[in-house]
Amino acid sequence: MARPYWTGQISLSLVSFAVEIYPAVTSARPFQFHQIDRATGERIHYQNVAADGDDEDDSGAQRKRGGLHIASKGPEQKHVVEKSDIVKGYEYEKGKYAIIEPDDLKRLRIPGKDTLEIVQFTPASEVIPSLYVKPYFVVPKKGPQATAFAIVRQAMVDTDMVGIGEIAFAGREHVVGLAPPPDRKQSGMMLYVLRFADELRDPAEYFGKIPAVKLDAGQLNLAKQLIKTYTHPLQLDKFTDSYEAAVRELVEAKLANKPLPKEPAKARGKVVDLMSALRQSLAAKEVPKGGKAAVKSSPAKRKLKVVGKGRKTA
């Protein structure tokens, strides 16, 4: 198991328990590209460089004083900067920076740096999907406090609630939701990094421009039937990254000095109206008593582009 990403306390009023938080997703990819010079075949490397600064400005004052720095106005000459000499800077005026040292950030007084305080609970149904950013696993530390973890977890399961609070890691503060895992048989909890309210755009600016449409009852009924025939339990393991598979095929062809794979020709969709498209889609999903599908081609791959009753498009 990987090292914990964050270690601290979860606090609910006077109840608290120590936990460890681990990333619930991985960004590892089987293929990673490097940038190569086409002429030499050598890998391209980058250096951190900065313009050489003058010791004094036009008035004779020091260009670097305390936590402030004024960019050089002289001829631009650059030098390589070591990683240990790179600091953060806030540009408060053009070419003028307030220098922030790493130790300055470590001393920031942020409540969520060591303790995640649950400030409210909200029904799980109110935490809309567009709020979710990234999931983490929450594991209790061993000892008597694991009992408090289990009690709070079960109470959240029984009430279907999500705890909301703020936590500090990865260089900033995040609003988070604490919840039991979807699989209630799992004894841990999930921590979801959420978006702040000012990060979400107003959907009315986009959806408000969509004109109202009069729905045909027959078409609506067929659409419901079509949805029902495609309804199955979620099985994410049946979905794979097609891009990674295509890259693998490309790399293997390069290594074997074989012709590069060609993209298959895209078939144009058949021109049909909406009612015909719904009926044909349902017919394609019907399975006769013999057990063989009535239509061999997958309806998921058949592209029928429709725009409405009585209207046709390619």
N, C-alpha and C positions, 0 to 999 in steps of 0.2 A: 504494500500500500504506500502511496506517495506521502511525502511530508505534509502536515497540515498547512493550509494557506493562511489561516487566521486562528489564533488561540485566545480565548478570553471567557467572559461571563455573559450569560443571557439573564437579564433581570426583569422580573415582573412584580412590581411593587416591592414587597419585602422578600419575595422568593427569588433565589438566584441559583444557578448551577453552571459549572465550568464545561465548556464544549470545545471541540475542534472542528473546523470547517475545511472541507476538501472540495476542489472543483468537481462538478458532476459531468463535465464534458471534456473531450480531448480535441486538440487542434492538430494532432499528428497526421501527416499525410504521407503515403508511400512514395510519392514523387515530389522532390523539391528541386527547383531549377536554380542555377547560378547564372550570373551575367558573364558572358564570354566575349572577348575581342575576336570578331570574325577573322581578322587578318592574321593574328598570331595563334589563336586557339587558347590563349591564356585567360585565366579568371581575372575579372576586374575587382579591385579592392578599393575601398574608400578611406580617406583620411579626414580627420576633423581639423579644419584649418580656420584661421581667423586673421584679420588684417592687423598689421603691427600698429599699436597705438603710440601716440606721442606722450611724453611725460608732462608737457605743459600745453595749455591752449594759448590763444593770441594775447591774453591779458597776463600770462605768466602764472596763472593758477594751476594747481595740480589737476590733471584730468581724471584721476582716480582718487576719491576721498571717501573714507568710511565705507558705507554700503552702497555708494553711488559710483557710476562710471559714465564718462562721456565718450562717445565714439570718436575715433581719429578723423581729422579732416585732411591730413597730409596725403602724399602719394601712397597708393595702395600696394603694400608689400605684405605677403602672407607667410605665416609660419604654422607648423603642425602643433596642435594642442593635445596634450596628454589627457587621457580620460579622467585622471584624478584632478585636473585643473578646470574641468567643465562644471559650471554652476548655472543655476537658473537666474533669469533676469526679467524684471517687469519694466517695459518701456513706458515711462510716465510722461516723457516728451520725446519728440523726434530725435533719435540718436542718443538718448539719455536713459540709463537703466538703473533700477534699484536691484542690487545684487542679493540673491537669496542663497545662502549656504545650505548644504544638506542638513547640518545640525540645526539650522533655524526651523526647518520643516519638522524635524523630529521633536522639537520642543513645542509645537503647536498644541494649544489646549482644545482638543476635539473630544467631546464626550464619548463618541463611538469608537475611539481608538482601542480601548481595552474591554469595553462593556457594551453589549447590545441591549438597550433598554426598550422593552415593548411598551409603547405609549398608547396603543389602542388595538382593539380587535374589530374585524369587519367580516361580514359573510363572504365566503369564498366566491360566490357568484358575482360579487361586486368588483373583484380584482380582474378586470377585463384583459384579454390576451395581449392587447397592444401595450400594456404596461410592462410585460415581462422582458427582461434583458438576458439574464444568465442564471443558471441554477447551480446550487452548491449542496453538498451533503453535510448534515450536521450530526455529529457523533458525540455523545456525552463522555466525559472523562470518568474513569473508574472511581468507585467509592460511594458513600451514602448519597451524594448529590445526584447520582444516576436515578435514584428513586424520584426526586423532584422532577427530573427531566421526563420520566415515564408518566407521572401523574399529569403534568401539564400537557403532554402529547395526547394522552387519552381524552382529556377534557376537550381539546381542540377537535379531535375526531368526532366525539359525541355531539358537539355543537356546530360542526362544519364551519369553523372560524379560522381566519388567518391573522396572525399577529403582525402588526406594522411597527417598524422602528427605523433607526438610522445606525449605520456602522461605517467605520473608516478603514479602508485598506486600498492598496494599489494607488496611493497618492491622492485620494480624494474621498469625500463622504458620499455614501449611497443611502437611498431609502430602500428598505428591504421588506419582504414578506416572509414570515416564518410559518410553515405549514407541515402537517403530516404528509408523508409520501403518498402518491396515488394508490399504490399497493399497500393497503392497511396492514398486511402481514409483515411488512418491513418495520422494524422497531425504531428506526432513526427518524429524523425530520429533514425537511428540505428548507433551504434558504434561497429565495429568489430575489436577485437584484432587480429593482423596479425603476421605471423612468419617473423623473420629477414631472409635476404637472406642466411646467413651462416648456418641457421637451416635446409635448404632444401638440400637433397642429389641430386646429378646429375642423372636424369633419364636415361641418356645415358649409365651409368654403368650397368644398368639392362636391359633396352629395346634394347640397341645396340647389345645384344647377341641373340636376337630373329631372327631366319632365315626367309628370305623372303618366302612367300607361294603364289603359283599361284592359283588364285581364279576361281572357276567354276561359270559361269554366271547363270546357272540354280539354283544352290544352293544359290547364293547371292540373287537372286530374291525371292526365297521362304523365306529366312531369313528376308528380308525387309517386306514381307507380314505378317510374324509371329510377327514382332515388331509392325506393324500397328494394328494387332488385339489385342495386349496387351496394346496399348496406351490409357491412360485415364488421366484426370486431377489428380494432386497429392492430395491424401487424407491420410495424415499421421495418422489421428485419427483411421484409420482402422488397423493400426499396433500396437501391444501390446508387452510388455516385457514378453516373454515366460518364462524367467528365474524366474521372480518375481512370475508368476502364479504357476510354479512348486514348488517354495519354499513355497508358501502359502499352496499348497496341502500337502506338506511334513509336515509342522508345524501342520496343522489341524489334520493330521493322528496321529502325535505324541501325541497331546493333547487329542484326543479321544481314544488313545490306540488301534488304528486300524492298520492292515497291511500296510506297507509302499507302496506307488505307485510304480509300475514297469515301466521301460522304454519300450515302444512298440518295437516289433521286426522290424528291418529295412529290407524292401523288396529290393531284388537285382534288379538292373536295367535290362531291357530287352536288349539283344544284337541286335543292329540295326546299319546300316550304316547311314551316315550323311543325304543323300537324303531321306531315309525312315523316319528318325527321324523328319525332317522338315515337310514332308507331313503328318505324323501322328499327329504332334503338331497342324498343321493348321486344320486338320479334327476334332480334339478334341474341337476346338474353334468355329466350325460352328454350328449355331443354325437353325434347320428346321422351317418351317412356323408354326408348332404347338406350338412353343415356348419352347420346351424341348431340353436340350443340347443333342447332339448326343452321347457324352461319359459322363457317370456319374462321374467318378473320375476326380479330378482336375488336369489339365495338369501341374499346377505349382508344384504339388507334385510328378508327375511322373518323375523319374530320368532316363534320357537317356544320357549316357555318350558316346560321339562320338569324333573321332579324325580326320576325314577327308574322302574324297571320296574314296570308295572302301576299307576302313580299318575299322575293327571292334574291339570293346573292351567291357569288362564287365562293 
